[in-house]
Amino acid sequence: MRLAADADVCAGAGQCVRAAPELFDQDDDGLVVLLAADVPEDSRARALDAVDLCPSGAIALRGHPAPPAPDTGADRLPPGP
């Protein structure tokens, strides 16, 4: 799993630093600085939290599978006669 951060999109809210200080910092202007692109196993939950908490969408995870779609039963046939 790898992180990506876009300082041009960053709003400087600092939520990423609060969620995962081992992975993110902020520069003098308050914009995101990525400290580690490769996410260690023990930081994965915090990395996911940081992505979820980012109000501007400036950070993203690569190589993380999308969650499965909920089972709505739409692909099942109704019971026969």
Summary of the structure (lengths in Angstrom):
residues: 81
radius of gyration: 17.7
end to end distance: 49.5
largest distance: 70.5
contacts: 185
relative contact order: 0.27
helix: 22%
strand: 19%
